[in-house]
C-alpha cells in the first residue's frame, strides 16, 4: 500500500477545495512563534502561550512539518472557538501588527 500525502487524505474527507498549503520552513516557523508572544496569546486567546495553542490545534495542523496542509474551514472554526478572531489569517495579521509594540 502506498503512503498517501496529507492533501490526498484531506481530499478523502471532502476537503479538496478547502485545503490550505503553506510553506513552513524553520525560518518561517521561528518567525511565527516569535510574533505570538505569551502576552498576545493571553490577551486574544484562551491559551497562555503559542505552544499551548499549537498543542491544542495539532489535530488540524502539523506544526513541525515544512509544509502546513490543513482544512482552512476547520482550522478557522478552531481559531474562532479559542480566540477573539474569526480566522487564522486575521489572528496572524494582528499578531504581526502587534509584534514589538507590547
N, C-alpha and C positions, 0 to 999 in steps of 0.2 A: 504494500500500500504506500503510495507516495504521500509525502508530507504536504499539507495544504498551507497556503500563505494566509496571513491574517485577513487580507481582503477577501479571499475565497471563503473563509469561514464566516465572516460577517455577511457575505452575499447569500450564503445558505440560510441565514436567518432573516433574509429580506431587506438587508440594509445596503443594497447595491448602489443606490443613488445617494445614500446618506453617509457614505464613508468619507471621513477626512483622512488625508495622508499628509503628514507634516514632517519634513526632515528635522531630526532632533539629535545632531551630533553633540559631543561632550561640551563644546564651547557654548552652544545654544542652551543646553541643559543647565550649565552653570549660570548663565545669564538669567534664565527663568527663575532658578532658585534664589538668585540674588535679589530680584525685584519683589519677590513675595516675602517681605520681611515678616517677622513674628508680629510686629505692631500692626501691619496691614492685615494679616490674617485674623488677628483678634478683633480688629475694628469691623471688617467687612464679611467675616465668615463665622461659622460655628466651630472652627478649628483654631488651635493655639499656634500652629506652625504650618509651613508648606509641606513638611514631611508628613504631618498628620493628614493633611488634605490628600497628598499623593497616596498614602496608605489606604485611605477611605475610598479613593476613586480607582484603585488598582483593578477593580472588576471591569472598568471601562477603558482604562489606558495602561499600557505597559510603559512606565516612565523610564525604564532602563534601556530601552531599545533606541537605535539610531534613526528609526522611522516610527513616528506615532501613527498608529492606524486605529481609528475608533469610530463608533457611531456618533455623529455630530448631535443628533436629536437626543440620544440617551445621555450623553455627557453634558449637554446643555441643561437637561432636566435635572441631573445631579447637581450641577453648579447652582441652578435656581433654588434647589431644595436646601443647600448648605450655606448659601451666601446671599448677599443683597443684590446680586447680579442675575440677569435673565440668561446670559450666555457666557461661555468660556471666553469668547473674543472680547466681550465687554469687561470681564474681570481682568484679563490680561492687559487690555488697554489702560485701565485705571491704575493697575499696579505699575505699569511703565511710566505713566504720568506722575505718579506719586513718589517714585523712586528718587531718593536723595533730598526730598523735601520734608522728611519726618524729623 
